[in-house]
Amino acid sequence: MALSIGIVGLPNVGKSTLFNALTNNDILAANYPFATIEPNTGIVAVPDERLAQLGKLYNSNKLIPATVTFVDIAGLVAGASQGEGLGNKFLANIRQCDAIIHIVRAFNDPDVIHVSDKVSPRDDIDIINTELILADIQTIETRLPKVAKEAKAQPTARAHAKYLEDLLVHLKSGTPLSALTSLQTEYIADLHLLTAKPVIYVFNVDEATLLDEAKKAELNALVSPARTIFVCAKLEEELKGLTPEDAAELLESYGVKETGLMQLIRAAYDTLGLQSYLTAGVQEVRAWTIKKGATAPQAAGVIHGDFERGFIAAQVVEYHDLIAAGSEVAAKAAGKMRTEGKEYIMQPDDVVEFRFNVSK
């Protein structure tokens, strides 16, 4: 499964700067509202040192990492749902995304204007959340008359209509759908409601705040229990042209262990309950993204539907065991390679070869 993440925020919070840093791109990142008009999309390889190690072991022709697609849309402003600024029409571009990154400005710079003429993370968060809620209200109110009409002729549709009405009550009270204990996805899957998506808050801070634990705790409290990340978009941009060694040294000087990209990918995988497994051979070594708890047949289906339908067994070896053994033959001789059936739950470091048969 391909992972896609939408980026939202007010104008001039550093969305495009961070997008450029994450995707090693060079889109316009200007100091005025609405520098981004059309949505920008960047596909980024998930850093994975296991691929190179397996590539050496198998003398593989290709290394294919898992990928994340980032979609950066125009900055939203208060009243976007009513047509202010560029309106919220660009929200359609992130409805298909799996999660949302909400970039929040938490730095002061008189040279970078703020659309509200003041830097207030709390107010900025409230504005964006309100606009996403209003967008979902519009979506449900557009769908509800059709479902209500169906309910008159089909009693089974009454529960659907009632559920949408209940969701409207929550939204109109200012509650994003992600705050609800559970959602009946069968009723809303095709609506792609924005507030039903997991949100990762990214506070764009200055270099000093990266080292200020008290300030970060204060910002974290604004959105708890949501996942939060602290990055300095300016610093991330500086990392673009550096070698991995120099980048690591620069990050370490600010007390940061990983790049913003790695932090975001880890947060997205954790938030969405994802993991990756590996396939390896002479032709290619590849990472595949699956849900945690996926069975071997489900994991095989990510490669091709026929693999899941005709699943027979999975030959599995743990990555570290395989590397330590030095080859498949040695791993098998050491008893590290095993055959698993349909009930096997995939693990993050599994290196797998699927056996399947699909009769015509």
Beta strands, then each sheet from edge to edge (+ up, - down):
strand 1: 3-8
strand 2: 40-45
strand 3: 62-64
strand 4: 67-72
strand 5: 99-105
strand 6: 199-204
strand 7: 227-231
strand 8: 274-280
strand 9: 284-291
strand 10: 311-318
strand 11: 337-340
strand 12: 350-356
sheet 1: 2+ 4- 1- 5- 6- 7-
sheet 2: 3+ 9+ 8-
sheet 3: 11+ 10- 12+
end
